[in-house]
C-alpha cells in the first residue's frame, strides 16, 4: 500500500501564498529523486484569491519527487466544488480557474487530493485532504 506523506507547507503569518514563491532556477540541477513508497502533498493554512474573478493568479503544484499524477479539488464548507484540476504530472502546477467567482470575505474550504498511478488505467492511489481558509479580497 502506498503511504501518503502529507507535507504541510503552512501559510505564514506574513500572508505568504504559493504565488509569492520564486520560480525554480532555470540552470541545470541534479535530477529529483522520486519517492516510491509515499506521496508528497502540499498543505496550506490559507489561500488568497481575487474577488469577482474566476481566473486566479494562483497555481498549486504536484511536487517533482512524486511518482504519480494528482487531481486537486477546492471545495467550500457547504460542499460546493469551486475548482477541480486536470491530472497534473509530477513537477507541474495546476492553474486555478474557479467554477464561480467569490465575493470578498473568508471562506472555510478543503483541498482534496486524488492520486493516480501513471499507467494507462490511471489506477487510484491514496489521497488526502487539507482544511484551509480562503481569503478573498
Beta strands, then each sheet from edge to edge (+ up, - down):
strand 1: 3-8
strand 2: 38-43
strand 3: 46-49
strand 4: 55-61
strand 5: 69-76
strand 6: 81-84
strand 7: 93-97
strand 8: 105-116
strand 9: 128-136
sheet 1: 1+ 2+
sheet 2: 3+ 9+ 8- 5+ 6-
sheet 3: 4+ 7-
end
